[in-house]
């Protein structure tokens, strides 16, 4: 009589999960690095101008001609501007002309993710 077959140990399932997990991680990394047409590069690389809200404060880490706005706590010494209005899907800075208290506008655009921030200088 031949010996009875040994039952499976379950290692094959764990190995398959590790392989699938590795492939998923690799696809996400490639998507983040190259955008891969899924918008993942934009999603994880969004600027603070896109993610900020009215009432939040900003600091310019760049220059007047090449601004780099970063969101900061309004009680921070770094707070230079307060967001008084935000327009998504626009590059029209003239929208800020009719916004009460707005003293400056900031435009961020590219990849279909345009935003205009109407800002007032903090005291």
Secondary structure, DSSP 4 states (H G I P E B T S, - for coil): -PPPPPPP-SHHHHHHHHHHHHHHHHHHHHHHHH-TTTTHHHHHS--HHHH--TT-EEEESS-SSS--EEEE-TTSTT--EEEEEEEET---GGGGGGSTT--EEEEE--TT--EEEEEEE--
